[in-house]
């Protein structure tokens, strides 16, 4: 998921002068001292902002020598990235000494000294509203190449809009922002932006089919009073804008939301991710559930989803605490999957049971949530789906508990408070029911909830839990991810990474800039990066979902670190395939405790995965998949990487 620089590499063959070189000469011939810009822009490229030059884009350049300053010379871009001087604007190198450069986009002929007037009123073409600035090129000598590193000085909002079956057509949708300033002064001398008191509605640029919206806005340190308004077919919905983990929108950050429109009642939720300050970084911002209902309304302010666990591949953010293992068994709680033999549809869930060898066995196990930040919440609601069969007293055998953050689980439940489960299934089938529990009485602190299973020789029900969700209002909110607490002898999935859903702009995101990792607590890097970018990328195909691609003939790597290290018996599992003939051992596996031998096994079928299982040395703090240019001749794909171990 790190920072990608937006670089405009300018090969300046003639800039600044002293003595006989004349920068105010209006002649149009080019000599050996004339300036030519051959520019390149690296990093995330989008149509919504200025990340690629377009033919006719105008850039302003200031040059200061030891004796003079040449202000606001206009240079014009071509589609290929070349920046050339407008008529009468050519800059030339000084014959002696060095020069400093300042550059900005978009060019303005009506500067007030070094002050640029900025307006975000008109979003008809957001790329023309964007503001880029460079002041890194200093002490440049005659003939020396000048690299202009441009940074975004405004903020960007992008919304991916969808709808449910109640709104099959959302064309004509309008989205606006209110409560934000729209005018500012930008100081080219020091790169600072000063907003003016100019609050007005900003009409976002919405596509004709209503599925995307975007705007370039002024950075702000507070979102007090800022609202986003959705209007469709005369119905209006207002959402108080918020940023998870921050107070406002920061310069250089791109905030991406997903909005779902419906005409049914729903609970809105928004979570925001961070972003790179060097270049727009595409960050999932969260969900906005827009309920138009019977004509609109206002989404409850500050409401957030703190936990949404579906147990798709393992216990997720929950921790398993099996306190009393049934005789003849090795667990109480465990992740499970069921596939219907007729429909072939699969479902995943957490399951507790102590029915061993056709006998009820005494046991106790807890399924404990991550820490829930209820410190600033006023209201909170828990919902979960569950089903059970057998047992003799469900109110004692299958229970719900809550405690302060970090409270240990024990057989006497010291420090935990039981909460009544209002809804149980019939006990005779596995048809799920949904339980809704009010947690408002427990707000004001960080909390954890737990599902407690107890069996006896008289009764050992099978209990299945799925779709656990906690929603709260108030400022802040979210889950606090603690380090996993190992359970002696209990097999644990330390991480399982499926690489999310990568989106292709002009290029697939490379490992060093990708932000869609499924394990946000881990660190993903490429230590073999070539210059400023990685040759390993995250992509998908028409038949293969998100995976890491190691290009042929390139040195590249995927290094994963940040997982718990206090485990033994480590087992690495992953899937691999190639774009042609190859062998699974071409992609090497390295750790800080030594290299791992990958078995010699040909790739059986092009672009069809085969599984690899390896023993990883105890104590390893990272795992690295490595591709070498001399051996990778086909291009390889890695997916579904998981690491399991047994707690010491």
N, C-alpha and C positions, 0 to 999 in steps of 0.2 A: 500497500500500500500504500525516494520519497519526494523530495522537492525537485521539480523540473524547471530549469531555467529557460526563459524565453529569450533567445539570443538573436540579435540581428548582427551578423558578422559583416562589418563594412570594410572592404578593402579600399582604403582611401589613398589614391596615388598622388593627390595634391591638395593640401588643405591649408592654411594659415601662411602668413607672410610677414616679412619685414623688409626694409630696403626697397629694392626695385620690384618685388612681386606685388601686384596690385589686386586686392580682393574686391575693390569697387569698380573694376574694369567691366564695362558692359559688352565687350567683344565676346563672340560666341565660339571662337576657335578654341580647341583644347590642346594644351601643351603638356609637357611632362610633369607639370605641377598641378594639373587640373584634377578635380575630385571625381572619382567614379565609385559608387557604392554597389557592391555585389552582395546582396543580403540573403540570409537564411534565417528562418524562424523555427526553432525546435520547441517541442512540448505538445500538450493537448491542443488539437485544432478543432474549432467549432465554427459554424456559420453565424453564431449569435454574438461573437465578439471578434476583435481584431487579433487573431492568432495566425493568420496568413495574409500576406499583402495581396491586394487586388490592383489590377491595372488602373492607374490614375490616383491611387492613394497619395496624399500629400503629407510630408513630414517636414517639420521646422527644425533647423539646426543653428545653435549658437556656438561660436568659436572665440576663445579668448587667448591671445598671445601675451607675451611679456610687455608689449607696448600698446596693444589695441584690442578692441572687441568687435566682432562682426556678428550682427544680431539678426536672428530670424530669417535665415536663408532657406528658401523652399526647395525641397527635393521631391521628385515624383517617382512612385514605384511602378514597376511593370509586373505582370503575372508571374514572371520567372524570378522575381525577387530583386531585380536590379533597381537601384535608386540613382537617379541622375538629376542634375541641377536643372531647375526651371530657367528660362531665358533671363540672363542678367543676374543669376544667383550663384554662379560658380565660386567655390571656395578654393584657396590654394595654400600650400604649405608655406610656413615662414622660412626664410633663408637661414635664420639663426634662431636658436632657442627652441622652446617647446610650446605646446598649446593644450588647452582643456576644452572639452566639448560637452554641450547639453543638447539633447534632442527630444522631440515630443511629437505625438500624433493625437488628433488631427491638426494640421496646419491652420493657423489663423493669421490673416494679414492685419488684424485690428487689435494687437496686443496693447495693453497699457503698461509700457515698460517691459517688465518680465512677468506680468500678471496675465493669465489666460482666463477668460470668462467661460465657465462650464455650465451647461444646461442639460438636464435629462428629461425635459418636458415631452419631447417628441420621440416616441419609441418605434416609429415606422420602420427604421432600420437600426437595430441596436448596435450593430458593428460601427456605425458612424458616430454613436454616442460615446463609445469606449475611449478611454484616455490612457495612452502609453507614455512612459517617461524614462529617459536614460541620462544618468550623470556619472557613469563609471569611468569614462575615458578621460584620463588626466595625464599631464606631463608627456604628451605624445610628440616625438621628435619627427623632423622631416623625413618622409619616406617610410615611416613606421606604420604598419597596419593598425587600423582603429577598429576595435570591437565595441559596438554599442549594445549594451545589455538593457533591454526595455522591460519595465515592470508595469503591471496594471495598477492604476491608482484609484479605480472605482470598484464597485462590487457588482456581482451578477446573480440574478435569480432565474432559475429555469424550473418549470413545472411540467411534468408528464401527466396528462389528464386522461383518465379512463372513466368508464361508467358501467353500471350493472344493467340487467335486463329491463329495468324500469325506464331507462333513458337510452334507447337504441340510437338516437341521433343527437349529437351535442354540437353540431355545426351552428355557428352564430353565437357561441359562448363568448362572453366578455369578462375579463378579469382586470381589476384595477387595484392600485395601492393608494392608501390615503394616510395622512399624518406624517409624511416625510418631506423634507426640503428637496427642492428641485434645482436650485441655483447655488453656485459656489465660485470662489476665486482660487485658481491654482497658481502658486508661486513657483515659477520656473527656476528661480535662483536656488531654492532649497528643497523643492519637491513637496511642499506642504499644501494641503487642501483646506480651505476655510469655507464652511457652508454659510449661506446667508439665510435669514429668516424668510422662507419662501415655500411654506407648506402648501401643497396642491395635489390633486389627484394625478396619478401616473397610470395611463392606460397601457397595460402590458401588450406586447405584440403576440397575438393569438393566431394560430394557424387557421385556415379556412374550415378545416374539419373539427376544430376545437380540441385537438389532442395534444398540442404543445403550446406553451406560453413562455415568454422570456422578457427580461428587462435588464438594462444597465442602470444602476442606482448609485446615489451618493453614499459613501460609508457613513455609518452612524454608530454611536456608542450606546444608544438607548432605543428601545422599541416601544416605549410608553405611548399609547394612543395610536400605534400603527396598525392598520387593518388591511386585510385582503378581501375584496368583494367579488363574488361570483354572480353573474347575471345570465339567466337562460330562460327564454320564453316568458319574460316578465316576472320571473321569480328571482329572489335575491337571497344570498347567503353570505354572512360576514364572518371572517375568522381573524381573531387577534393574533398577529404575527409573533412568533417566538423562535428562538434559536437555542437548541439544547447545548449546554456547556458554554454559553456566551451571552453577553448582554445586547449585542447588536451585530451589524454586518460590517466586516472588516475589509479594507482595501486589498484587492488581489484575490479575494475568496469568491468561489462560485458555490452557491447553495442550490442544491437540486431537491425538489419535492416531488412526491407522487400524490396526485389528487384523484379521489374516486368520487364520482357524482352519482347520487341516487335520489329517489323521491320517497325513500323509507327512512324511518327514524334510525339514527346511528350514533355511535360515540366517536367523536373526532379525536385524533391523536397526531402529534407531530414530534419527531425527534430529528435533531440536526447534527451532522458530522462536521469535523473541521475541514480545512482546506489549505493548500500550499499558498504561501505568500509570494512566491516567485512567479507563478503562472496559474492561470485558471486550472483548478484541479477538480475533477468531477466527483463530488461527494454525495452519496445518498443522504438526502435530508430527512426522509421519513414520509409519513402518510398524512394526507389531509382528507378526512372523510366528509364529503359535502352532502348534507341532507337538505334538499329543497322542501320536503314535506308538503304541507298544504299552502305553500306560498313563501316559505323562507323562515329565517330565524338567525340567531347568532350562536356560533359554536361556543361551548363553555370555555372561558378563558383559562389558559394554562393547563388544560387537561392533557395528560400524557400516558402513554402505555409504558409501564415500568417493566413488565415481564410478559413475554408471549412465547411460550415453549410448546412446540408440537411434537417433540421427540422423534424427529424424522429419521435420525441415524443412530442416536444413542441417548444417554440421559441428559444431554445438553448441558445447561448451566446448573442443573441440580446435582446434589451429592448423595450417594447411596451410603447409608450407615446401617449395616446389618449387625445388630447387637447380639442376637441369639440365633445361631445357625441351626436349622433343624437337623436332627440326627439322620444321617444317610444322605444329606444334601450338602450343597456348598454355597447357598445364597438364600436370600429372602426376596429382595427387590432385584430386578434385572430388566434390561431393555428387551423387548420382544416384537416380533413381526408375524402377522397372520395373512395368508393369501387364500382367498376364496377359490375353491377348486372349480367352481362353475364359471364365475365371472373373471377369475384370475386377477381381481383387484386386491391390492395389498393395503394393510393399515399397520401403523407402528404405534407403540404405546409402552408405558412402564407397567410391569406386572409384578405382583407379590403373591407368593403361594408357599405353603409348607405341607402340601399333601404329597408324601414321599412313599413310594412302594405301596400305594393304595391304603396308606394310613395317615391320620392326622398327627402332625408333629408340633410340639411347642416351639415357638419362634418369636422373634421381634425384629422388625426392620423399620428404618425411617428413610423417607425420601425428602431431602432438605433443599429448599430453594436457595438461590443466591441472595445476597443482601439486597433488600428493597429500600430505596431512599424515600422514606415517608416523612423526612424531617420538616419539610415545608408544606406538606399536603394538609388539606382540611378534610377531604373525603377520599376514600379509596374503596375499590370493589374488586373482589376476586371471583373469577368464574373458572370452572374446570368441568370436563366431561369424565364420567366414570361409569363402570359397570362391575358387577360381581356375581359369582355363583357360590352356593353352598355356605357353610358357616352356621352359627347358632345365634349370635347376638351382634348384629352389624354395628350397633352404636358403641360397642366395646372393642370390636375386632378391627374396624376400619375408621380411623378418626383423623381430625384436622387440628393442628396446633400452631401457635405463634409465640415468638420470643424475641428479645433484643438481639441485635447483631452479635454473632460469635458465641451464643449460648451453646454449651456442649449438650449432646443428646445422651441421655442415660435411661436405664430401664425404669427409674422412678419419675422421669420427666421433670426433674428439678429445674426451675426457671422457665418452664414452658406453660402456656395457658391453652386449655382446650377450647376450640370454637365448634359450635354445633354445625354439622353438615345438614342442610335443610332438605336435601333431596337424595334418595338412594334409588337404585334400580330394584327390580322384582326379586333378585337373588336366584332366579331360575333360568336366566339367559344372559347373553352378553350384549344386550341392547343398551347403548349408552344413554345416560340422562345428564343434563347440565345442572350443576349446582352453582348458585349465586350467593356470595357471602359478603356482607358489609364489613369492611375493615376500618371504618372511620374512627372507631373507638381506640385504635392503636396508632394513630398518626402522631407526628411530632418527633419520631426517632427512626433510626434505621432498624428495620425488622427482618426476620426470616420466618417463613411458614414451612410446615412439614406435614407430610402424610405419614401417619403411624399405623403399622400393621402388626397385630398381635394374634397369634394362633395358640390353641391348646390341644390336648389330646381329644377333647370333645368336638372341636370345630376348627377347620383350617380352610377358610374361604380363599377363592382366587379373586384378586382385586386388580382391575385395570384402570389406569389413569391416563388421560390425554388432554391436550389443548388447555394448558394452564395459563391464565392471563390475569394480570393485575393492572388496573387503570386508576390513576389518581389525579386530583387537581392540584393547584398551588404551584409555586415557582419551583424550579429545579426538577427533581425526580429522576428516576432511572435505577438501574441495578448497579450495585457495587460489586465488582468481580474480585473475590478473595482468592488467594492461592489455594489450590485444592488440598484438602487434608487427607493424607493417605490412610487407608485402612489396611492393617496388616493382613497379608495373604489374599487380598481381594483384587481380582483382575480389574483394571481400570483403563478406559479409553482416554489417553492423555490429550489427543486431538484427532479430529477427522476433517480433512480439508478437501472440498469438492470444487473450489476455485470460482464459485459464484456464477454470475451471469455477465460476462464481459460485453461491453458495447464498443463497436468499431466506429471511430470517426474517420479521419483520412487514413489512419493506421490503427492496428490493434494495440492496446496499451502494453507497454513493456513492463517487466517485473518491477522496475524501480519507480514507476508512477502509478501502477494499478492500485485501486482503493477498494475493490469488491471482494476482498478476502472474507471467507466465512468465519475465520477465527481472528477477531480484531485484537485479541490479547497477544497474538504471536507477532514476530517480526519476520518479514519476508524481504530478502535482498538478493542481489546478484554481485558477488565479490569479483567477478570477472568482467564487469562492465567495460565496454569499449568507449573510452572518452566519457561523454556525458549521458550515455544511454546504454540500456541492456539489450543484448541480442536474443534474450529469452523474453517471450511475450505471453500474455494470457488471451486466449481466443476460443472461438467455437466454430463448428462447421454445421452443415445441414443435417449431419447424422451424429455428431459428437458435441456434447454440451461443454461448459467451461473447462479448460485444461491449460497446462503450460506447454508451449511450443518451443523446442530447441532447434533453431534453424541450422540447416546443413552448412558445413564449412565455416562455422563460427565458434569461437570460444564463448561459452555462456554457462550460467549456473542458477540454481534456485536454492538458497540457503534459508532454512527454517529454524528459528530459535525462539526462546521464551517459554517453552513448555516446562512442566515440573520435572525435576531431576532426581527426586528422592524415591525412585522406583527401580526395581530390578527385573530381570527377565524381559527386557524390552523387545518388542516385535514390531517391525515396520512392514506395512503392506501398502502396495500401490499397483496401479494399472499402467501399462506401457504399450505403445504401438509405434509404428514408423510409417513414413510416407512412401516407403519402398522396401526393398530387401534390406534386412539388417539383423541385429542380434540385441537382445535385451541388456547385455553387459556393456554395450557401447556407452550408455548413460551410467557413469560411475556414481557410487554412493560413498560419501566421505563423512566422518565425524571428527570431533576434537579428541576422541579416544582411539583413533585409528580408522583406516579405510575398511570398507565392508566388501567382501567378495560377492559379486553378483553372478549367479550361475550362468554358464554358457548355454543359451537357449535361443534359437533363431526366432525372429518374428514370424509367426505362423501365417498371418494374413494382413495385408496392407490396411492400415487405418481401422483395425479391429483389435480391441484391447485384449491383453493377456495379463494375468495376475502374477505378481512377484511378492514373496514373503522372505524377509531377511531378519536375522538376529542382530540386534544393535548392542554395542558394548555398554555395560552399566556405567552410569555417570555421564553419558554423553549429553552435552548441553546444546548441540546443534546437529542437524542433518542436512547434508548438501548433495543435491543432484548436479552432476557436472558433465557438460558436453565439451569435447575437444575438437577443434577444427580439423585435425588430421584424421580422425576416425569417424566422425559423424558425416556421412555422405548422403543420407536420405532425409534427414529431418525427423525428429522424434517428438512424441506427445506423452505427457505424464498426467494422470488424473487419479482422484479418490485416494489421496495419501492419508494413512492413519497410523498412529503409534499407540500401542498398548503396553502396559507393564503391571507388575505386582508390587504393591507398596512394601517398603522395607519394614 
